[in-house]
């Protein structure tokens, strides 16, 4: 009986499925996949919002026909976009939040006119 119990313990220790290291490794791989999928979906959403803004701007027609108020609004948005303070080389969430907020403002301002 004791020999069987020792064999079971020995097998359990060697089993790759039950090793805490292997389990954590598997979970980290799954987390990595989730991160990639979420980041890709997030970037796709932001890029689509930017494309919506570009399409809305193109749909305004000739600049001569735009009301003066809209021209001022477009100029203000241009200044806001131009003055963004980002440090992409650092890869910070703070910069992503700024970009997200900026695009949201653009979509709400430009998109509502379309």
N, CA, C and O atoms as a GROMACS GRO file, in nm:
protein
  456
    1UNK      N    1   0.081  -0.119   0.000
    1UNK     CA    2   0.000   0.000   0.000
    1UNK      C    3   0.085   0.126   0.000
    1UNK      O    4   0.057   0.221  -0.074
    2UNK      N    5   0.189   0.127   0.082
    2UNK     CA    6   0.273   0.245   0.092
    2UNK      C    7   0.344   0.272  -0.040
    2UNK      O    8   0.367   0.388  -0.075
    3UNK      N    9   0.378   0.169  -0.112
    3UNK     CA   10   0.446   0.186  -0.239
    3UNK      C   11   0.353   0.256  -0.338
    3UNK      O   12   0.398   0.345  -0.411
    4UNK      N   13   0.225   0.218  -0.343
    4UNK     CA   14   0.129   0.281  -0.433
    4UNK      C   15   0.110   0.428  -0.399
    4UNK      O   16   0.102   0.512  -0.488
    5UNK      N   17   0.104   0.459  -0.271
    5UNK     CA   18   0.085   0.598  -0.229
    5UNK      C   19   0.205   0.682  -0.271
    5UNK      O   20   0.190   0.796  -0.314
    6UNK      N   21   0.325   0.626  -0.258
    6UNK     CA   22   0.446   0.699  -0.298
    6UNK      C   23   0.447   0.722  -0.449
    6UNK      O   24   0.487   0.829  -0.495
    7UNK      N   25   0.403   0.622  -0.525
    7UNK     CA   26   0.399   0.637  -0.670
    7UNK      C   27   0.300   0.746  -0.712
    7UNK      O   28   0.328   0.827  -0.800
    8UNK      N   29   0.184   0.747  -0.645
    8UNK     CA   30   0.084   0.849  -0.678
    8UNK      C   31   0.137   0.989  -0.650
    8UNK      O   32   0.118   1.080  -0.730
    9UNK      N   33   0.204   1.004  -0.536
    9UNK     CA   34   0.262   1.134  -0.501
    9UNK      C   35   0.370   1.174  -0.601
    9UNK      O   36   0.380   1.290  -0.641
   10UNK      N   37   0.449   1.077  -0.641
   10UNK     CA   38   0.557   1.105  -0.736
   10UNK      C   39   0.499   1.145  -0.871
   10UNK      O   40   0.549   1.238  -0.935
   11UNK      N   41   0.394   1.077  -0.915
   11UNK     CA   42   0.332   1.110  -1.042
   11UNK      C   43   0.268   1.249  -1.036
   11UNK      O   44   0.278   1.328  -1.130
   12UNK      N   45   0.202   1.277  -0.924
   12UNK     CA   46   0.137   1.406  -0.909
   12UNK      C   47   0.239   1.520  -0.915
   12UNK      O   48   0.210   1.626  -0.972
   13UNK      N   49   0.354   1.501  -0.859
   13UNK     CA   50   0.457   1.604  -0.860
   13UNK      C   51   0.512   1.630  -0.998
   13UNK      O   52   0.554   1.742  -1.027
   14UNK      N   53   0.514   1.531  -1.082
   14UNK     CA   54   0.572   1.545  -1.216
   14UNK      C   55   0.471   1.592  -1.320
   14UNK      O   56   0.509   1.638  -1.427
   15UNK      N   57   0.344   1.580  -1.289
   15UNK     CA   58   0.240   1.612  -1.386
   15UNK      C   59   0.245   1.760  -1.424
   15UNK      O   60   0.235   1.846  -1.336
   16UNK      N   61   0.259   1.790  -1.552
   16UNK     CA   62   0.270   1.930  -1.594
   16UNK      C   63   0.141   2.010  -1.571
   16UNK      O   64   0.147   2.131  -1.551
   17UNK      N   65   0.024   1.943  -1.574
   17UNK     CA   66  -0.101   2.016  -1.557
   17UNK      C   67  -0.117   2.071  -1.416
   17UNK      O   68  -0.179   2.175  -1.397
   18UNK      N   69  -0.064   2.002  -1.319
   18UNK     CA   70  -0.089   2.044  -1.181
   18UNK      C   71   0.024   2.129  -1.123
   18UNK      O   72   0.014   2.173  -1.009
   19UNK      N   73   0.126   2.154  -1.199
   19UNK     CA   74   0.236   2.235  -1.149
   19UNK      C   75   0.191   2.381  -1.140
   19UNK      O   76   0.138   2.435  -1.237
   20UNK      N   77   0.212   2.446  -1.026
   20UNK     CA   78   0.174   2.587  -1.013
   20UNK      C   79   0.244   2.677  -1.115
   20UNK      O   80   0.187   2.774  -1.163
   21UNK      N   81   0.368   2.643  -1.146
   21UNK     CA   82   0.442   2.722  -1.244
   21UNK      C   83   0.377   2.711  -1.382
   21UNK      O   84   0.360   2.811  -1.452
   22UNK      N   85   0.341   2.590  -1.421
   22UNK     CA   86   0.279   2.570  -1.552
   22UNK      C   87   0.141   2.633  -1.558
   22UNK      O   88   0.102   2.689  -1.660
   23UNK      N   89   0.067   2.625  -1.448
   23UNK     CA   90  -0.065   2.686  -1.446
   23UNK      C   91  -0.055   2.838  -1.460
   23UNK      O   92  -0.131   2.899  -1.534
   24UNK      N   93   0.040   2.898  -1.388
   24UNK     CA   94   0.059   3.043  -1.398
   24UNK      C   95   0.105   3.081  -1.538
   24UNK      O   96   0.062   3.181  -1.594
   25UNK      N   97   0.194   3.000  -1.593
   25UNK     CA   98   0.243   3.024  -1.729
   25UNK      C   99   0.127   3.023  -1.828
   25UNK      O  100   0.119   3.108  -1.917
   26UNK      N  101   0.038   2.927  -1.813
   26UNK     CA  102  -0.078   2.917  -1.901
   26UNK      C  103  -0.169   3.039  -1.885
   26UNK      O  104  -0.218   3.093  -1.984
   27UNK      N  105  -0.192   3.081  -1.762
   27UNK     CA  106  -0.275   3.199  -1.737
   27UNK      C  107  -0.211   3.326  -1.793
   27UNK      O  108  -0.281   3.414  -1.844
   28UNK      N  109  -0.080   3.336  -1.783
   28UNK     CA  110  -0.010   3.453  -1.836
   28UNK      C  111  -0.021   3.458  -1.989
   28UNK      O  112  -0.036   3.565  -2.047
   29UNK      N  113  -0.015   3.341  -2.052
   29UNK     CA  114  -0.033   3.337  -2.198
   29UNK      C  115  -0.175   3.382  -2.236
   29UNK      O  116  -0.194   3.456  -2.332
   30UNK      N  117  -0.273   3.335  -2.158
   30UNK     CA  118  -0.412   3.376  -2.184
   30UNK      C  119  -0.429   3.526  -2.162
   30UNK      O  120  -0.498   3.592  -2.239
   31UNK      N  121  -0.366   3.579  -2.058
   31UNK     CA  122  -0.371   3.723  -2.031
   31UNK      C  123  -0.307   3.801  -2.146
   31UNK      O  124  -0.358   3.907  -2.185
   32UNK      N  125  -0.198   3.750  -2.198
   32UNK     CA  126  -0.130   3.814  -2.311
   32UNK      C  127  -0.221   3.818  -2.433
   32UNK      O  128  -0.229   3.920  -2.502
   33UNK      N  129  -0.291   3.706  -2.461
   33UNK     CA  130  -0.386   3.702  -2.573
   33UNK      C  131  -0.497   3.804  -2.552
   33UNK      O  132  -0.534   3.877  -2.644
   34UNK      N  133  -0.551   3.808  -2.429
   34UNK     CA  134  -0.658   3.904  -2.399
   34UNK      C  135  -0.610   4.048  -2.418
   34UNK      O  136  -0.681   4.130  -2.476
   35UNK      N  137  -0.490   4.077  -2.371
   35UNK     CA  138  -0.434   4.211  -2.386
   35UNK      C  139  -0.424   4.249  -2.534
   35UNK      O  140  -0.464   4.359  -2.572
   36UNK      N  141  -0.373   4.159  -2.615
   36UNK     CA  142  -0.360   4.186  -2.758
   36UNK      C  143  -0.496   4.210  -2.823
   36UNK      O  144  -0.512   4.303  -2.903
   37UNK      N  145  -0.594   4.126  -2.789
   37UNK     CA  146  -0.727   4.140  -2.849
   37UNK      C  147  -0.792   4.272  -2.808
   37UNK      O  148  -0.849   4.342  -2.892
   38UNK      N  149  -0.782   4.306  -2.680
   38UNK     CA  150  -0.843   4.430  -2.631
   38UNK      C  151  -0.774   4.551  -2.691
   38UNK      O  152  -0.840   4.646  -2.732
   39UNK      N  153  -0.642   4.549  -2.696
   39UNK     CA  154  -0.567   4.661  -2.752
   39UNK      C  155  -0.602   4.680  -2.900
   39UNK      O  156  -0.618   4.792  -2.947
   40UNK      N  157  -0.612   4.569  -2.972
   40UNK     CA  158  -0.646   4.577  -3.115
   40UNK      C  159  -0.787   4.634  -3.134
   40UNK      O  160  -0.808   4.718  -3.221
   41UNK      N  161  -0.883   4.590  -3.052
   41UNK     CA  162  -1.020   4.641  -3.063
   41UNK      C  163  -1.026   4.789  -3.025
   41UNK      O  164  -1.098   4.866  -3.089
   42UNK      N  165  -0.951   4.828  -2.923
   42UNK     CA  166  -0.948   4.967  -2.877
   42UNK      C  167  -0.891   5.058  -2.986
   42UNK      O  168  -0.949   5.163  -3.016
   43UNK      N  169  -0.780   5.018  -3.043
   43UNK     CA  170  -0.717   5.098  -3.148
   43UNK      C  171  -0.807   5.104  -3.271
   43UNK      O  172  -0.818   5.209  -3.335
   44UNK      N  173  -0.871   4.994  -3.305
   44UNK     CA  174  -0.962   4.992  -3.419
   44UNK      C  175  -1.077   5.090  -3.397
   44UNK      O  176  -1.116   5.162  -3.489
   45UNK      N  177  -1.131   5.093  -3.276
   45UNK     CA  178  -1.240   5.186  -3.246
   45UNK      C  179  -1.195   5.330  -3.260
   45UNK      O  180  -1.264   5.412  -3.320
   46UNK      N  181  -1.078   5.362  -3.205
   46UNK     CA  182  -1.026   5.499  -3.215
   46UNK      C  183  -0.999   5.538  -3.360
   46UNK      O  184  -1.030   5.650  -3.402
   47UNK      N  185  -0.941   5.446  -3.436
   47UNK     CA  186  -0.914   5.475  -3.577
   47UNK      C  187  -1.043   5.496  -3.655
   47UNK      O  188  -1.049   5.584  -3.742
   48UNK      N  189  -1.145   5.417  -3.626
   48UNK     CA  190  -1.274   5.435  -3.694
   48UNK      C  191  -1.335   5.570  -3.660
   48UNK      O  192  -1.392   5.636  -3.747
   49UNK      N  193  -1.324   5.611  -3.534
   49UNK     CA  194  -1.375   5.742  -3.495
   49UNK      C  195  -1.301   5.854  -3.569
   49UNK      O  196  -1.363   5.952  -3.612
   50UNK      N  197  -1.170   5.839  -3.584
   50UNK     CA  198  -1.094   5.938  -3.661
   50UNK      C  199  -1.138   5.941  -3.807
   50UNK      O  200  -1.150   6.049  -3.867
   51UNK      N  201  -1.162   5.825  -3.864
   51UNK     CA  202  -1.209   5.819  -4.003
   51UNK      C  203  -1.346   5.884  -4.018
   51UNK      O  204  -1.375   5.947  -4.120
   52UNK      N  205  -1.431   5.869  -3.917
   52UNK     CA  206  -1.562   5.934  -3.919
   52UNK      C  207  -1.544   6.086  -3.921
   52UNK      O  208  -1.614   6.157  -3.994
   53UNK      N  209  -1.451   6.135  -3.840
   53UNK     CA  210  -1.424   6.279  -3.837
   53UNK      C  211  -1.373   6.328  -3.972
   53UNK      O  212  -1.416   6.432  -4.022
   54UNK      N  213  -1.282   6.253  -4.031
   54UNK     CA  214  -1.229   6.291  -4.163
   54UNK      C  215  -1.339   6.292  -4.269
   54UNK      O  216  -1.346   6.384  -4.351
   55UNK      N  217  -1.425   6.191  -4.266
   55UNK     CA  218  -1.535   6.185  -4.363
   55UNK      C  219  -1.632   6.301  -4.342
   55UNK      O  220  -1.682   6.359  -4.438
   56UNK      N  221  -1.657   6.335  -4.217
   56UNK     CA  222  -1.747   6.448  -4.188
   56UNK      C  223  -1.687   6.578  -4.239
   56UNK      O  224  -1.758   6.662  -4.294
   57UNK      N  225  -1.557   6.596  -4.220
   57UNK     CA  226  -1.491   6.718  -4.268
   57UNK      C  227  -1.500   6.728  -4.420
   57UNK      O  228  -1.524   6.836  -4.475
   58UNK      N  229  -1.479   6.616  -4.488
   58UNK     CA  230  -1.485   6.616  -4.634
   58UNK      C  231  -1.626   6.644  -4.685
   58UNK      O  232  -1.644   6.700  -4.794
   59UNK      N  233  -1.725   6.606  -4.606
   59UNK     CA  234  -1.864   6.623  -4.650
   59UNK      C  235  -1.914   6.766  -4.635
   59UNK      O  236  -2.022   6.799  -4.684
   60UNK      N  237  -1.838   6.851  -4.570
   60UNK     CA  238  -1.881   6.990  -4.551
   60UNK      C  239  -1.888   7.068  -4.682
   60UNK      O  240  -1.958   7.168  -4.690
   61UNK      N  241  -1.817   7.023  -4.781
   61UNK     CA  242  -1.820   7.092  -4.909
   61UNK      C  243  -1.716   7.201  -4.918
   61UNK      O  244  -1.623   7.206  -4.837
   62UNK      N  245  -1.731   7.290  -5.016
   62UNK     CA  246  -1.633   7.397  -5.035
   62UNK      C  247  -1.627   7.491  -4.914
   62UNK      O  248  -1.728   7.519  -4.851
   63UNK      N  249  -1.508   7.537  -4.886
   63UNK     CA  250  -1.486   7.622  -4.770
   63UNK      C  251  -1.562   7.754  -4.781
   63UNK      O  252  -1.598   7.815  -4.680
   64UNK      N  253  -1.586   7.798  -4.903
   64UNK     CA  254  -1.657   7.924  -4.925
   64UNK      C  255  -1.802   7.917  -4.877
   64UNK      O  256  -1.861   8.020  -4.845
   65UNK      N  257  -1.858   7.797  -4.873
   65UNK     CA  258  -1.998   7.781  -4.834
   65UNK      C  259  -2.017   7.757  -4.685
   65UNK      O  260  -2.130   7.752  -4.637
   66UNK      N  261  -1.909   7.741  -4.611
   66UNK     CA  262  -1.920   7.714  -4.468
   66UNK      C  263  -1.950   7.842  -4.392
   66UNK      O  264  -1.895   7.948  -4.423
   67UNK      N  265  -2.037   7.833  -4.293
   67UNK     CA  266  -2.065   7.951  -4.210
   67UNK      C  267  -1.942   7.991  -4.130
   67UNK      O  268  -1.856   7.907  -4.098
   68UNK      N  269  -1.934   8.116  -4.098
   68UNK     CA  270  -1.819   8.170  -4.025
   68UNK      C  271  -1.802   8.099  -3.889
   68UNK      O  272  -1.690   8.072  -3.846
   69UNK      N  273  -1.912   8.071  -3.823
   69UNK     CA  274  -1.907   8.004  -3.693
   69UNK      C  275  -1.841   7.866  -3.704
   69UNK      O  276  -1.761   7.827  -3.619
   70UNK      N  277  -1.875   7.794  -3.810
   70UNK     CA  278  -1.816   7.661  -3.829
   70UNK      C  279  -1.667   7.672  -3.859
   70UNK      O  280  -1.588   7.590  -3.813
   71UNK      N  281  -1.628   7.772  -3.935
   71UNK     CA  282  -1.486   7.792  -3.962
   71UNK      C  283  -1.408   7.820  -3.834
   71UNK      O  284  -1.297   7.771  -3.816
   72UNK      N  285  -1.468   7.899  -3.745
   72UNK     CA  286  -1.403   7.927  -3.616
   72UNK      C  287  -1.392   7.799  -3.533
   72UNK      O  288  -1.290   7.774  -3.468
   73UNK      N  289  -1.497   7.719  -3.537
   73UNK     CA  290  -1.495   7.594  -3.461
   73UNK      C  291  -1.388   7.499  -3.517
   73UNK      O  292  -1.318   7.434  -3.440
   74UNK      N  293  -1.377   7.492  -3.647
   74UNK     CA  294  -1.275   7.407  -3.710
   74UNK      C  295  -1.136   7.457  -3.674
   74UNK      O  296  -1.046   7.378  -3.646
   75UNK      N  297  -1.118   7.588  -3.675
   75UNK     CA  298  -0.988   7.645  -3.637
   75UNK      C  299  -0.954   7.611  -3.491
   75UNK      O  300  -0.840   7.576  -3.460
   76UNK      N  301  -1.053   7.622  -3.402
   76UNK     CA  302  -1.030   7.590  -3.261
   76UNK      C  303  -0.994   7.443  -3.243
   76UNK      O  304  -0.904   7.410  -3.165
   77UNK      N  305  -1.063   7.356  -3.314
   77UNK     CA  306  -1.031   7.212  -3.306
   77UNK      C  307  -0.891   7.185  -3.359
   77UNK      O  308  -0.819   7.101  -3.305
   78UNK      N  309  -0.852   7.254  -3.465
   78UNK     CA  310  -0.718   7.238  -3.520
   78UNK      C  311  -0.613   7.276  -3.417
   78UNK      O  312  -0.512   7.207  -3.402
   79UNK      N  313  -0.636   7.384  -3.346
   79UNK     CA  314  -0.541   7.429  -3.243
   79UNK      C  315  -0.533   7.326  -3.131
   79UNK      O  316  -0.424   7.296  -3.082
   80UNK      N  317  -0.648   7.274  -3.090
   80UNK     CA  318  -0.650   7.174  -2.982
   80UNK      C  319  -0.572   7.050  -3.022
   80UNK      O  320  -0.491   6.998  -2.945
   81UNK      N  321  -0.595   7.002  -3.144
   81UNK     CA  322  -0.526   6.881  -3.192
   81UNK      C  323  -0.377   6.908  -3.206
   81UNK      O  324  -0.294   6.823  -3.172
   82UNK      N  325  -0.342   7.025  -3.257
   82UNK     CA  326  -0.201   7.059  -3.278
   82UNK      C  327  -0.126   7.071  -3.145
   82UNK      O  328  -0.009   7.034  -3.138
   83UNK      N  329  -0.191   7.121  -3.043
   83UNK     CA  330  -0.124   7.146  -2.914
   83UNK      C  331  -0.126   7.026  -2.820
   83UNK      O  332  -0.098   7.041  -2.701
   84UNK      N  333  -0.157   6.909  -2.870
   84UNK     CA  334  -0.158   6.792  -2.782
   84UNK      C  335  -0.017   6.766  -2.730
   84UNK      O  336   0.081   6.778  -2.804
   85UNK      N  337  -0.008   6.731  -2.605
   85UNK     CA  338   0.122   6.703  -2.541
   85UNK      C  339   0.129   6.553  -2.512
   85UNK      O  340   0.074   6.505  -2.413
   86UNK      N  341   0.197   6.482  -2.597
   86UNK     CA  342   0.209   6.337  -2.583
   86UNK      C  343   0.356   6.296  -2.584
   86UNK      O  344   0.440   6.363  -2.643
   87UNK      N  345   0.382   6.186  -2.517
   87UNK     CA  346   0.516   6.126  -2.519
   87UNK      C  347   0.500   5.979  -2.557
   87UNK      O  348   0.502   5.892  -2.470
   88UNK      N  349   0.483   5.951  -2.686
   88UNK     CA  350   0.455   5.814  -2.730
   88UNK      C  351   0.564   5.714  -2.694
   88UNK      O  352   0.536   5.596  -2.675
   89UNK      N  353   0.687   5.761  -2.686
   89UNK     CA  354   0.797   5.669  -2.657
   89UNK      C  355   0.785   5.610  -2.517
   89UNK      O  356   0.844   5.505  -2.489
   90UNK      N  357   0.711   5.675  -2.428
   90UNK     CA  358   0.696   5.623  -2.292
   90UNK      C  359   0.584   5.520  -2.281
   90UNK      O  360   0.582   5.440  -2.188
   91UNK      N  361   0.491   5.520  -2.376
   91UNK     CA  362   0.383   5.422  -2.376
   91UNK      C  363   0.294   5.429  -2.254
   91UNK      O  364   0.265   5.327  -2.192
   92UNK      N  365   0.250   5.549  -2.218
   92UNK     CA  366   0.173   5.567  -2.095
   92UNK      C  367   0.022   5.564  -2.121
   92UNK      O  368  -0.026   5.605  -2.227
   93UNK      N  369  -0.051   5.513  -2.020
   93UNK     CA  370  -0.197   5.516  -2.027
   93UNK      C  371  -0.248   5.659  -2.030
   93UNK      O  372  -0.351   5.688  -2.090
   94UNK      N  373  -0.174   5.747  -1.965
   94UNK     CA  374  -0.210   5.889  -1.962
   94UNK      C  375  -0.222   5.943  -2.105
   94UNK      O  376  -0.316   6.017  -2.135
   95UNK      N  377  -0.129   5.907  -2.191
   95UNK     CA  378  -0.133   5.952  -2.330
   95UNK      C  379  -0.250   5.891  -2.404
   95UNK      O  380  -0.315   5.957  -2.485
   96UNK      N  381  -0.278   5.764  -2.378
   96UNK     CA  382  -0.394   5.699  -2.440
   96UNK      C  383  -0.523   5.767  -2.398
   96UNK      O  384  -0.613   5.788  -2.480
   97UNK      N  385  -0.533   5.802  -2.271
   97UNK     CA  386  -0.653   5.873  -2.223
   97UNK      C  387  -0.667   6.008  -2.292
   97UNK      O  388  -0.778   6.047  -2.328
   98UNK      N  389  -0.557   6.078  -2.310
   98UNK     CA  390  -0.562   6.208  -2.379
   98UNK      C  391  -0.609   6.191  -2.522
   98UNK      O  392  -0.694   6.267  -2.570
   99UNK      N  393  -0.555   6.092  -2.591
   99UNK     CA  394  -0.595   6.067  -2.730
   99UNK      C  395  -0.742   6.028  -2.736
   99UNK      O  396  -0.816   6.078  -2.821
  100UNK      N  397  -0.783   5.939  -2.647
  100UNK     CA  398  -0.922   5.895  -2.643
  100UNK      C  399  -1.015   6.013  -2.620
  100UNK      O  400  -1.117   6.028  -2.688
  101UNK      N  401  -0.980   6.097  -2.524
  101UNK     CA  402  -1.062   6.214  -2.493
  101UNK      C  403  -1.067   6.312  -2.611
  101UNK      O  404  -1.172   6.367  -2.643
  102UNK      N  405  -0.954   6.331  -2.674
  102UNK     CA  406  -0.946   6.421  -2.789
  102UNK      C  407  -1.033   6.371  -2.904
  102UNK      O  408  -1.107   6.448  -2.964
  103UNK      N  409  -1.024   6.243  -2.933
  103UNK     CA  410  -1.104   6.186  -3.042
  103UNK      C  411  -1.252   6.192  -3.007
  103UNK      O  412  -1.335   6.219  -3.093
  104UNK      N  413  -1.286   6.166  -2.881
  104UNK     CA  414  -1.425   6.174  -2.839
  104UNK      C  415  -1.479   6.316  -2.858
  104UNK      O  416  -1.592   6.334  -2.904
  105UNK      N  417  -1.399   6.416  -2.822
  105UNK     CA  418  -1.440   6.555  -2.843
  105UNK      C  419  -1.458   6.586  -2.991
  105UNK      O  420  -1.554   6.653  -3.031
  106UNK      N  421  -1.366   6.536  -3.072
  106UNK     CA  422  -1.376   6.559  -3.217
  106UNK      C  423  -1.503   6.497  -3.275
  106UNK      O  424  -1.574   6.559  -3.353
  107UNK      N  425  -1.529   6.373  -3.235
  107UNK     CA  426  -1.647   6.304  -3.288
  107UNK      C  427  -1.775   6.375  -3.242
  107UNK      O  428  -1.868   6.392  -3.321
  108UNK      N  429  -1.778   6.415  -3.116
  108UNK     CA  430  -1.900   6.481  -3.068
  108UNK      C  431  -1.920   6.618  -3.133
  108UNK      O  432  -2.033   6.661  -3.153
  109UNK      N  433  -1.811   6.685  -3.166
  109UNK     CA  434  -1.823   6.817  -3.228
  109UNK      C  435  -1.844   6.807  -3.379
  109UNK      O  436  -1.937   6.866  -3.433
  110UNK      N  437  -1.759   6.733  -3.446
  110UNK     CA  438  -1.766   6.724  -3.592
  110UNK      C  439  -1.877   6.630  -3.636
  110UNK      O  440  -1.949   6.657  -3.732
  111UNK      N  441  -1.891   6.519  -3.565
  111UNK     CA  442  -1.989   6.418  -3.602
  111UNK      C  443  -2.132   6.467  -3.592
  111UNK      O  444  -2.217   6.422  -3.669
  112UNK      N  445  -2.161   6.558  -3.499
  112UNK     CA  446  -2.298   6.605  -3.483
  112UNK      C  447  -2.342   6.696  -3.597
  112UNK      O  448  -2.462   6.713  -3.620
  113UNK      N  449  -2.248   6.753  -3.667
  113UNK     CA  450  -2.280   6.841  -3.780
  113UNK      C  451  -2.318   6.761  -3.904
  113UNK      O  452  -2.386   6.811  -3.993
  114UNK      N  453  -2.272   6.637  -3.909
  114UNK     CA  454  -2.290   6.556  -4.028
  114UNK      C  455  -2.428   6.495  -4.036
  114UNK      O  456  -2.459   6.423  -4.131
   0.00000   0.00000   0.00000
